Amino acid sequence: MSNTRIARPLTSLAKLRELTGFFFQRKILRRDLPLLASFKLTYRCNLRCAPCPYHRRDDHHQAHIRWESATAALDALRRSGCRIVVFEGGEPLLWSDGNRTFQDLALYARDRFLCTAATTNGTLPLDVPVDVLWVSLDGAKETHDRLRSGSYDRVWSNLEQTSHRKLLVHFTMNRENWRELGRLLDALKQRPAVRGVTVQLFYPYGQGEETLALSPEERRAAVQEVLRLKDKGYPIINSRGALEKMIANGWTCHDRLLVNVDPDGSITRGCYVRSRGEVRCSDCGFTPVAELSGAFDWMPGSILAGWKAFVQP
């Protein structure tokens, strides 16, 4: 795979051609290519959220990637055939190196990938040059503030002020908040900039946050609540098929579609957790991986979910 830059902006048709080429190489030519990269730029964060294990690592000497290492990793991802990069943290919008900021790195990536995205805690200005921006919200105000360092009002204000073209909300269901998804969806009607919501289930990394883990009974009830709200017409992007399979994790994981980059510059193929904690497949709540795997297996609902998240303008 050459490192030829993709012209910007990509139309939906151009993205479709890129994805068709990827699946031809993966399915027909049997090339072991990754599709999506989770790129953790930093463990540094301006919040100390209860569900997150990563801010606890921000004093590590390799907790923040340098510009040269970040761009080298992006170039390596492109050479490997990767088409989508999602920047994460810590808080990725805090990233900087000298006079370089997240804006510079996002623009560098946009020249090289079909789609660039970031997941943010929403407390910083949201007008950043990625194709898709996910903002984490974990319930109604009281619960979100308890779980996420009292940040609800700042997030809500930024959602009102942003002009980002594709803004999504990400809701991670845990023992304390799963019953509040409906309330959050109703509240988001006041923020028309938000184009949709994606949901995943909390994964306990074993670093003090285990009390938030869903029991099997709560997991089933939580997924059923998502399905009920989706059937009522709320803009939940997750597919019904993948959600149903998440109840007992009865889905085939194609983790070779994934590649992970960490703040020390290391690149790891496979499971999102592999280089970041103990892998326990029975506890997996990573619905994006279930959807990615479902799309690879030609599940129509997962293909549509991927289209809505990464391709649809």
ROSE-958762 format. One record per residue (C-alpha): y, z, x; residue in one letter. Coordinates in steps of 0.05 Angstrom, whole numbers, plus 32768, in hexadecimal, padded with zeros to 4 digits. Layout:
// ROSE-958762
<rec north="Y" up="Z" east="X" vexkol="A"/>
...
//
This chain:
// ROSE-958762
<rec north="8000" up="8000" east="8000" vexkol="M"/>
<rec north="8042" up="7FEB" east="801D" vexkol="S"/>
<rec north="8080" up="8017" east="801B" vexkol="N"/>
<rec north="80A9" up="7FE2" east="7FF6" vexkol="T"/>
<rec north="80E0" up="8002" east="7FCE" vexkol="R"/>
<rec north="80E1" up="7FFB" east="7F83" vexkol="I"/>
<rec north="8121" up="7FDD" east="7F68" vexkol="A"/>
<rec north="814A" up="800C" east="7F3C" vexkol="R"/>
<rec north="814E" up="8015" east="7F02" vexkol="P"/>
<rec north="8107" up="8005" east="7EEC" vexkol="L"/>
<rec north="80FF" up="7FEC" east="7EA5" vexkol="T"/>
<rec north="80C6" up="8004" east="7E7A" vexkol="S"/>
<rec north="80A5" up="7FC0" east="7E85" vexkol="L"/>
<rec north="80AA" up="7FC7" east="7ED0" vexkol="A"/>
<rec north="808D" up="800D" east="7ECC" vexkol="K"/>
<rec north="8054" up="7FF2" east="7EA2" vexkol="L"/>
<rec north="8046" up="7FBD" east="7ED6" vexkol="R"/>
<rec north="8045" up="7FF2" east="7F0D" vexkol="E"/>
<rec north="8015" up="801E" east="7EE5" vexkol="L"/>
<rec north="7FE9" up="7FE2" east="7ED5" vexkol="T"/>
<rec north="7FE5" up="7FD2" east="7F1F" vexkol="G"/>
<rec north="7FD3" up="801A" east="7F2E" vexkol="F"/>
<rec north="7F9B" up="801D" east="7EFC" vexkol="F"/>
<rec north="7F80" up="7FDA" east="7F13" vexkol="F"/>
<rec north="7F7B" up="7FF4" east="7F5A" vexkol="Q"/>
<rec north="7F5E" up="8037" east="7F43" vexkol="R"/>
<rec north="7F2E" up="801F" east="7F0E" vexkol="K"/>
<rec north="7F1A" up="7FD9" east="7F25" vexkol="I"/>
<rec north="7F23" up="7FDA" east="7F70" vexkol="L"/>
<rec north="7F0D" up="8024" east="7F74" vexkol="R"/>
<rec north="7F45" up="8038" east="7FA2" vexkol="R"/>
<rec north="7F4E" up="8084" east="7FA7" vexkol="D"/>
<rec north="7F98" up="8085" east="7F97" vexkol="L"/>
<rec north="7FC0" up="80C0" east="7F7D" vexkol="P"/>
<rec north="7FED" up="80B4" east="7F41" vexkol="L"/>
<rec north="8019" up="80F3" east="7F3D" vexkol="L"/>
<rec north="8035" up="8122" east="7F72" vexkol="A"/>
<rec north="804A" up="816A" east="7F67" vexkol="S"/>
<rec north="807F" up="8174" east="7F9E" vexkol="F"/>
<rec north="8094" up="81BC" east="7FA8" vexkol="K"/>
<rec north="80D5" up="81B8" east="7FCF" vexkol="L"/>
<rec north="80E1" up="8202" east="7FD6" vexkol="T"/>
<rec north="80C8" up="8246" east="7FC1" vexkol="Y"/>
<rec north="8110" up="825F" east="7FBD" vexkol="R"/>
<rec north="812A" up="826D" east="7F78" vexkol="C"/>
<rec north="8166" up="828E" east="7F56" vexkol="N"/>
<rec north="8137" up="82AF" east="7F23" vexkol="L"/>
<rec north="80FC" up="82DE" east="7F29" vexkol="R"/>
<rec north="80D2" up="82C8" east="7EED" vexkol="C"/>
<rec north="8095" up="82F2" east="7EDA" vexkol="A"/>
<rec north="8065" up="82B7" east="7ED2" vexkol="P"/>
<rec north="8076" up="8296" east="7F14" vexkol="C"/>
<rec north="8052" up="82A5" east="7F55" vexkol="P"/>
<rec north="807D" up="8279" east="7F81" vexkol="Y"/>
<rec north="80BE" up="82A0" east="7F88" vexkol="H"/>
<rec north="8093" up="82D7" east="7FA7" vexkol="R"/>
<rec north="8089" up="82A8" east="7FE3" vexkol="R"/>
<rec north="80D3" up="8299" east="7FF0" vexkol="D"/>
<rec north="80D6" up="82C4" east="802F" vexkol="D"/>
<rec north="80A0" up="829B" east="8051" vexkol="H"/>
<rec north="80BA" up="8276" east="808F" vexkol="H"/>
<rec north="80A3" up="8234" east="8071" vexkol="Q"/>
<rec north="80BD" up="8240" east="802B" vexkol="A"/>
<rec north="80F0" up="8207" east="802B" vexkol="H"/>
<rec north="80E3" up="81BF" east="8041" vexkol="I"/>
<rec north="8113" up="819B" east="8070" vexkol="R"/>
<rec north="8130" up="8157" east="8060" vexkol="W"/>
<rec north="8107" up="8133" east="8096" vexkol="E"/>
<rec north="80C6" up="8151" east="807E" vexkol="S"/>
<rec north="80D7" up="8144" east="8035" vexkol="A"/>
<rec north="80E7" up="80FB" east="803F" vexkol="T"/>
<rec north="80AA" up="80F2" east="806C" vexkol="A"/>
<rec north="807E" up="8110" east="8035" vexkol="A"/>
<rec north="809E" up="80E2" east="8001" vexkol="L"/>
<rec north="8091" up="80A5" east="802D" vexkol="D"/>
<rec north="8049" up="80BC" east="8037" vexkol="A"/>
<rec north="8040" up="80C4" east="7FEC" vexkol="L"/>
<rec north="805A" up="807E" east="7FE0" vexkol="R"/>
<rec north="802C" up="8061" east="8015" vexkol="R"/>
<rec north="7FF1" up="8084" east="7FF4" vexkol="S"/>
<rec north="7FFE" up="8060" east="7FB3" vexkol="G"/>
<rec north="801D" up="809A" east="7F8C" vexkol="C"/>
<rec north="804A" up="8083" east="7F54" vexkol="R"/>
<rec north="8069" up="80C3" east="7F36" vexkol="I"/>
<rec north="8089" up="80FE" east="7F5A" vexkol="V"/>
<rec north="809B" up="8140" east="7F37" vexkol="V"/>
<rec north="80C8" up="816E" east="7F5F" vexkol="F"/>
<rec north="80BB" up="81B9" east="7F55" vexkol="E"/>
<rec north="80C9" up="81FC" east="7F74" vexkol="G"/>
<rec north="80DD" up="8234" east="7F75" vexkol="G"/>
<rec north="811B" up="8212" east="7F59" vexkol="E"/>
<rec north="811E" up="81CA" east="7F73" vexkol="P"/>
<rec north="8167" up="81C0" east="7F60" vexkol="L"/>
<rec north="8179" up="81F6" east="7F93" vexkol="L"/>
<rec north="815B" up="81CC" east="7FCB" vexkol="W"/>
<rec north="8189" up="81B9" east="8004" vexkol="S"/>
<rec north="8185" up="81AB" east="804F" vexkol="D"/>
<rec north="81C6" up="81A9" east="8075" vexkol="G"/>
<rec north="81F4" up="817B" east="804D" vexkol="N"/>
<rec north="81B9" up="815D" east="8027" vexkol="R"/>
<rec north="81AD" up="8175" east="7FE0" vexkol="T"/>
<rec north="817A" up="816A" east="7FA9" vexkol="F"/>
<rec north="81A4" up="812F" east="7F92" vexkol="Q"/>
<rec north="8198" up="810C" east="7FD4" vexkol="D"/>
<rec north="814E" up="8118" east="7FD4" vexkol="L"/>
<rec north="8147" up="8103" east="7F8B" vexkol="A"/>
<rec north="816B" up="80C1" east="7F9A" vexkol="L"/>
<rec north="813E" up="80B6" east="7FD6" vexkol="Y"/>
<rec north="8101" up="80BE" east="7FAA" vexkol="A"/>
<rec north="811C" up="8093" east="7F72" vexkol="R"/>
<rec north="811C" up="8057" east="7FA1" vexkol="D"/>
<rec north="80D2" up="8060" east="7FAF" vexkol="R"/>
<rec north="80AD" up="8074" east="7F6F" vexkol="F"/>
<rec north="80A1" up="805C" east="7F29" vexkol="L"/>
<rec north="80BA" up="809E" east="7F0D" vexkol="C"/>
<rec north="80DA" up="80DC" east="7F2A" vexkol="T"/>
<rec north="80DE" up="811E" east="7F05" vexkol="A"/>
<rec north="80F0" up="8167" east="7F11" vexkol="A"/>
<rec north="80E0" up="81A9" east="7EF0" vexkol="T"/>
<rec north="811A" up="81DA" east="7EF0" vexkol="T"/>
<rec north="8128" up="821F" east="7ED5" vexkol="N"/>
<rec north="8166" up="8201" east="7EB4" vexkol="G"/>
<rec north="819A" up="8231" east="7ED1" vexkol="T"/>
<rec north="81BC" up="81FC" east="7EFC" vexkol="L"/>
<rec north="81E1" up="81BD" east="7EE5" vexkol="P"/>
<rec north="81AD" up="818C" east="7ECA" vexkol="L"/>
<rec north="81CD" up="8149" east="7EDA" vexkol="D"/>
<rec north="81A1" up="8137" east="7F15" vexkol="V"/>
<rec north="8187" up="80F1" east="7F27" vexkol="P"/>
<rec north="813E" up="80F6" east="7F12" vexkol="V"/>
<rec north="8120" up="80CC" east="7EDB" vexkol="D"/>
<rec north="8104" up="8107" east="7EB6" vexkol="V"/>
<rec north="811C" up="814F" east="7EB7" vexkol="L"/>
<rec north="80F2" up="8188" east="7E9C" vexkol="W"/>
<rec north="8115" up="81C9" east="7E8B" vexkol="V"/>
<rec north="80E9" up="8207" east="7E84" vexkol="S"/>
<rec north="80F3" up="8231" east="7E45" vexkol="L"/>
<rec north="80C2" up="8267" east="7E35" vexkol="D"/>
<rec north="80D2" up="827F" east="7DEF" vexkol="G"/>
<rec north="810B" up="829A" east="7DC5" vexkol="A"/>
<rec north="8144" up="82BC" east="7DE9" vexkol="K"/>
<rec north="8128" up="8303" east="7DEF" vexkol="E"/>
<rec north="80E4" up="82ED" east="7E08" vexkol="T"/>
<rec north="80FF" up="82B7" east="7E36" vexkol="H"/>
<rec north="8130" up="82E8" east="7E54" vexkol="D"/>
<rec north="80F9" up="831B" east="7E60" vexkol="R"/>
<rec north="80CC" up="82E7" east="7E81" vexkol="L"/>
<rec north="8100" up="82BE" east="7EA5" vexkol="R"/>
<rec north="8135" up="82ED" east="7EC2" vexkol="S"/>
<rec north="8167" up="82ED" east="7E88" vexkol="G"/>
<rec north="8176" up="82A2" east="7E90" vexkol="S"/>
<rec north="8174" up="828B" east="7E47" vexkol="Y"/>
<rec north="81BF" up="8285" east="7E3A" vexkol="D"/>
<rec north="81CB" up="825E" east="7E7B" vexkol="R"/>
<rec north="8192" up="822E" east="7E6C" vexkol="V"/>
<rec north="81AB" up="8225" east="7E24" vexkol="W"/>
<rec north="81F1" up="8216" east="7E3C" vexkol="S"/>
<rec north="81D9" up="81E3" east="7E6F" vexkol="N"/>
<rec north="81AE" up="81C0" east="7E3A" vexkol="L"/>
<rec north="81ED" up="81B8" east="7E11" vexkol="E"/>
<rec north="8218" up="819D" east="7E4A" vexkol="Q"/>
<rec north="81E9" up="816D" east="7E6C" vexkol="T"/>
<rec north="81EB" up="8121" east="7E65" vexkol="S"/>
<rec north="81A8" up="8116" east="7E86" vexkol="H"/>
<rec north="8185" up="80DA" east="7E68" vexkol="R"/>
<rec north="8140" up="80F7" east="7E61" vexkol="K"/>
<rec north="813C" up="8142" east="7E58" vexkol="L"/>
<rec north="80FC" up="8165" east="7E43" vexkol="L"/>
<rec north="80EB" up="81AF" east="7E39" vexkol="V"/>
<rec north="80AC" up="81CD" east="7E56" vexkol="H"/>
<rec north="808E" up="820A" east="7E34" vexkol="F"/>
<rec north="8056" up="8232" east="7E57" vexkol="T"/>
<rec north="802F" up="825A" east="7E23" vexkol="M"/>
<rec north="801B" up="82A0" east="7E38" vexkol="N"/>
<rec north="8006" up="82E0" east="7E15" vexkol="R"/>
<rec north="804E" up="82F5" east="7E07" vexkol="E"/>
<rec north="806D" up="82B4" east="7DEF" vexkol="N"/>
<rec north="803A" up="8285" east="7DCF" vexkol="W"/>
<rec north="804D" up="8299" east="7D88" vexkol="R"/>
<rec north="8096" up="8285" east="7D95" vexkol="E"/>
<rec north="808C" up="823A" east="7DA0" vexkol="L"/>
<rec north="80A1" up="822A" east="7D58" vexkol="G"/>
<rec north="80E1" up="8253" east="7D5F" vexkol="R"/>
<rec north="80F2" up="8230" east="7D9F" vexkol="L"/>
<rec north="80E6" up="81EC" east="7D81" vexkol="L"/>
<rec north="8113" up="81FD" east="7D47" vexkol="D"/>
<rec north="814A" up="8215" east="7D76" vexkol="A"/>
<rec north="8145" up="81D6" east="7D9F" vexkol="L"/>
<rec north="815C" up="81AE" east="7D63" vexkol="K"/>
<rec north="81A1" up="81C6" east="7D78" vexkol="Q"/>
<rec north="8199" up="81A3" east="7DBB" vexkol="R"/>
<rec north="8190" up="8158" east="7DAC" vexkol="P"/>
<rec north="8191" up="8148" east="7DF6" vexkol="A"/>
<rec north="814A" up="8164" east="7DF9" vexkol="V"/>
<rec north="811B" up="8129" east="7DED" vexkol="R"/>
<rec north="80DA" up="814E" east="7DE5" vexkol="G"/>
<rec north="80B0" up="818A" east="7DF9" vexkol="V"/>
<rec north="8071" up="8190" east="7E24" vexkol="T"/>
<rec north="8044" up="81CD" east="7E20" vexkol="V"/>
<rec north="8013" up="81EB" east="7E51" vexkol="Q"/>
<rec north="7FEA" up="822B" east="7E55" vexkol="L"/>
<rec north="7FF9" up="8262" east="7E86" vexkol="F"/>
<rec north="7FCE" up="8263" east="7EC5" vexkol="Y"/>
<rec north="7FC5" up="82A7" east="7EE6" vexkol="P"/>
<rec north="7FCD" up="82A0" east="7F32" vexkol="Y"/>
<rec north="7FB7" up="82E7" east="7F3E" vexkol="G"/>
<rec north="7FF9" up="82FF" east="7F5C" vexkol="Q"/>
<rec north="800C" up="8334" east="7F29" vexkol="G"/>
<rec north="8016" up="8309" east="7EEB" vexkol="E"/>
<rec north="7FCF" up="830E" east="7ECE" vexkol="E"/>
<rec north="7FE7" up="8335" east="7E91" vexkol="T"/>
<rec north="8007" up="82F5" east="7E77" vexkol="L"/>
<rec north="7FC4" up="82D0" east="7E75" vexkol="A"/>
<rec north="7FAA" up="82BA" east="7E31" vexkol="L"/>
<rec north="7F67" up="82D5" east="7E19" vexkol="S"/>
<rec north="7F36" up="82A0" east="7E00" vexkol="P"/>
<rec north="7F48" up="82B2" east="7DB9" vexkol="E"/>
<rec north="7F93" up="82AE" east="7DC8" vexkol="E"/>
<rec north="7F8A" up="826D" east="7DEC" vexkol="R"/>
<rec north="7F68" up="824E" east="7DAF" vexkol="R"/>
<rec north="7F9E" up="8269" east="7D81" vexkol="A"/>
<rec north="7FD6" up="8251" east="7DAF" vexkol="A"/>
<rec north="7FBA" up="820A" east="7DB2" vexkol="V"/>
<rec north="7FB0" up="8209" east="7D67" vexkol="Q"/>
<rec north="7FF8" up="821E" east="7D5E" vexkol="E"/>
<rec north="800F" up="81E4" east="7D8A" vexkol="V"/>
<rec north="7FE5" up="81B4" east="7D61" vexkol="L"/>
<rec north="8000" up="81D0" east="7D20" vexkol="R"/>
<rec north="8048" up="81C6" east="7D37" vexkol="L"/>
<rec north="8039" up="8180" east="7D52" vexkol="K"/>
<rec north="801B" up="816D" east="7D0E" vexkol="D"/>
<rec north="805C" up="8185" east="7CED" vexkol="K"/>
<rec north="8082" up="8151" east="7D16" vexkol="G"/>
<rec north="80A1" up="817A" east="7D4D" vexkol="Y"/>
<rec north="80AD" up="8151" east="7D8D" vexkol="P"/>
<rec north="8071" up="816B" east="7DB4" vexkol="I"/>
<rec north="805C" up="8137" east="7DE7" vexkol="I"/>
<rec north="8016" up="8153" east="7DF6" vexkol="N"/>
<rec north="7FDF" up="812B" east="7DD5" vexkol="S"/>
<rec north="7FB3" up="814A" east="7D9F" vexkol="R"/>
<rec north="7F73" up="8136" east="7DC5" vexkol="G"/>
<rec north="7F87" up="8156" east="7E06" vexkol="A"/>
<rec north="7F9F" up="8195" east="7DE3" vexkol="L"/>
<rec north="7F5E" up="819D" east="7DBE" vexkol="E"/>
<rec north="7F37" up="8196" east="7DFF" vexkol="K"/>
<rec north="7F63" up="81CD" east="7E1F" vexkol="M"/>
<rec north="7F47" up="8202" east="7DF0" vexkol="I"/>
<rec north="7F07" up="8207" east="7E18" vexkol="A"/>
<rec north="7F1C" up="81DA" east="7E52" vexkol="N"/>
<rec north="7EEA" up="81A6" east="7E3A" vexkol="G"/>
<rec north="7F09" up="816C" east="7E5F" vexkol="W"/>
<rec north="7EF9" up="8144" east="7E9E" vexkol="T"/>
<rec north="7F29" up="8153" east="7ED5" vexkol="C"/>
<rec north="7F3A" up="8118" east="7F02" vexkol="H"/>
<rec north="7F5F" up="8142" east="7F36" vexkol="D"/>
<rec north="7F5F" up="810A" east="7F6A" vexkol="R"/>
<rec north="7F97" up="80EC" east="7F41" vexkol="L"/>
<rec north="7FC2" up="8126" east="7F5A" vexkol="L"/>
<rec north="7FE3" up="8134" east="7F9D" vexkol="V"/>
<rec north="800A" up="8172" east="7FAF" vexkol="N"/>
<rec north="8042" up="817D" east="7FE2" vexkol="V"/>
<rec north="8057" up="81C3" east="7FF5" vexkol="D"/>
<rec north="8096" up="81DD" east="8017" vexkol="P"/>
<rec north="8074" up="81DE" east="805B" vexkol="D"/>
<rec north="806B" up="8192" east="8055" vexkol="G"/>
<rec north="8020" up="8195" east="804B" vexkol="S"/>
<rec north="8000" up="8161" east="801C" vexkol="I"/>
<rec north="7FC1" up="8172" east="7FF5" vexkol="T"/>
<rec north="7F99" up="8145" east="7FC7" vexkol="R"/>
<rec north="7F7A" up="8161" east="7F87" vexkol="G"/>
<rec north="7F84" up="819E" east="7F5B" vexkol="C"/>
<rec north="7FCB" up="81B7" east="7F53" vexkol="Y"/>
<rec north="7FB4" up="81FE" east="7F65" vexkol="V"/>
<rec north="7F89" up="81EC" east="7FA2" vexkol="R"/>
<rec north="7FBE" up="81F9" east="7FD7" vexkol="S"/>
<rec north="7FE2" up="822D" east="7FAE" vexkol="R"/>
<rec north="7FB0" up="8260" east="7F94" vexkol="G"/>
<rec north="7F69" up="826C" east="7F7E" vexkol="E"/>
<rec north="7F4C" up="8232" east="7F56" vexkol="V"/>
<rec north="7F2B" up="824A" east="7F15" vexkol="R"/>
<rec north="7F1D" up="820D" east="7EE9" vexkol="C"/>
<rec north="7F0A" up="8239" east="7EAE" vexkol="S"/>
<rec north="7F52" up="8254" east="7EAC" vexkol="D"/>
<rec north="7F74" up="8211" east="7EB4" vexkol="C"/>
<rec north="7FB0" up="8208" east="7E86" vexkol="G"/>
<rec north="7FCF" up="81CB" east="7EA8" vexkol="F"/>
<rec north="7FD5" up="819C" east="7E6D" vexkol="T"/>
<rec north="7FF9" up="8167" east="7E97" vexkol="P"/>
<rec north="7FB9" up="8160" east="7EC0" vexkol="V"/>
<rec north="7F8F" up="815C" east="7E80" vexkol="A"/>
<rec north="7FBD" up="8125" east="7E66" vexkol="E"/>
<rec north="7FBB" up="8100" east="7EA9" vexkol="L"/>
<rec north="7F6F" up="8104" east="7EAA" vexkol="S"/>
<rec north="7F6B" up="80EE" east="7E62" vexkol="G"/>
<rec north="7F97" up="80B2" east="7E6F" vexkol="A"/>
<rec north="7F69" up="809F" east="7EA9" vexkol="F"/>
<rec north="7F2F" up="80A2" east="7E78" vexkol="D"/>
<rec north="7F56" up="8074" east="7E48" vexkol="W"/>
<rec north="7F64" up="80AA" east="7E13" vexkol="M"/>
<rec north="7F9A" up="808A" east="7DE7" vexkol="P"/>
<rec north="7FBE" up="80CC" east="7DD9" vexkol="G"/>
<rec north="7FC3" up="80DD" east="7E22" vexkol="S"/>
<rec north="7FDB" up="8097" east="7E33" vexkol="I"/>
<rec north="8011" up="809F" east="7DFE" vexkol="L"/>
<rec north="8024" up="80E4" east="7E19" vexkol="A"/>
<rec north="802B" up="80C7" east="7E5F" vexkol="G"/>
<rec north="8055" up="808E" east="7E45" vexkol="W"/>
<rec north="8084" up="80BD" east="7E20" vexkol="K"/>
<rec north="808B" up="80EB" east="7E5D" vexkol="A"/>
<rec north="8091" up="80BA" east="7E97" vexkol="F"/>
<rec north="809E" up="8074" east="7E7D" vexkol="V"/>
<rec north="80C4" up="8074" east="7E3C" vexkol="Q"/>
<rec north="810F" up="8070" east="7E4B" vexkol="P"/>
//
